Amino acid sequence: MQTEKLKVTGMTCGGCSHRVGSALKEINGVNSVSVSLGTGEATVDFDEKVTSLDHLKLAVQHAGYGIESTTTSLNPKGKGGCCG
């Protein structure tokens, strides 16, 4: 399991964050999605053997939003904190 934090651009309302979340949830291999309008971020837990970061980015873009940056591999493969 892998967690990625995507910086999404163009979200201006609750409907926007809902559309981004729905687009990400439709991807096979995505386990959970949390979208914050306030921070402009989408946090996605997914199986890296089934889908990829590029696929997540494309889903956001196809929903009509941009990707500014990503924070890669928060808790990669279930490891936690600074001690892994």
C-alpha positions in Angstrom: 0.0 0.0 0.0 1.2 3.5 -0.8 -0.1 6.9 0.2 0.4 10.0 -2.0 -0.6 13.6 -1.2 -1.6 15.5 -4.4 -1.7 19.3 -4.5 -4.8 19.9 -6.6 -5.3 23.3 -8.3 -8.6 24.8 -9.5 -10.8 23.6 -6.6 -13.1 26.4 -5.5 -16.0 24.8 -3.7 -17.3 21.6 -2.1 -18.5 20.3 -5.4 -15.0 20.6 -6.8 -13.5 18.5 -4.0 -16.3 16.0 -4.4 -15.6 15.6 -8.1 -11.9 15.2 -7.5 -12.6 12.5 -4.8 -15.1 10.7 -7.0 -12.6 10.6 -9.9 -9.9 9.1 -7.7 -12.2 6.6 -6.1 -13.2 5.2 -9.5 -9.6 4.0 -10.1 -9.1 0.3 -9.5 -6.6 -0.2 -6.7 -7.5 3.0 -4.8 -8.5 2.1 -1.2 -9.3 5.5 0.2 -9.4 9.2 -0.7 -9.5 12.3 1.4 -9.9 15.7 -0.3 -9.4 19.0 1.6 -10.7 22.1 -0.1 -9.0 24.2 2.5 -5.5 22.9 1.8 -6.2 22.0 -1.8 -4.9 18.5 -1.3 -6.0 15.0 -2.0 -4.6 12.2 0.0 -4.9 8.8 -1.7 -4.1 5.3 -0.3 -3.7 2.9 -3.2 -2.1 -0.4 -4.2 0.9 0.5 -6.3 0.8 -3.0 -7.9 -2.6 -2.1 -9.4 -2.3 1.6 -10.3 0.3 4.4 -10.3 0.8 7.9 -9.3 0.6 8.9 -13.0 -2.8 7.3 -13.2 -4.0 9.3 -10.2 -2.8 12.5 -11.7 -4.5 11.8 -15.0 -7.8 11.1 -13.2 -7.6 14.5 -11.5 -6.8 16.2 -14.8 -9.6 14.5 -16.6 -12.0 15.7 -13.9 -10.9 19.3 -14.9 -8.3 20.2 -12.3 -4.6 20.6 -12.2 -1.8 19.0 -10.2 0.8 21.4 -8.8 3.0 18.9 -7.0 3.0 15.7 -5.0 4.5 14.6 -1.8 5.6 11.1 -2.6 5.3 8.0 -0.5 3.9 8.9 2.9 4.1 5.6 4.8 5.2 3.6 1.8 4.3 -0.1 2.0 2.7 0.3 5.4 5.8 1.5 7.2 5.1 4.2 9.7 6.8 7.3 11.1 10.5 8.1 11.1 11.5 4.6 12.2 9.9 2.7 9.3 
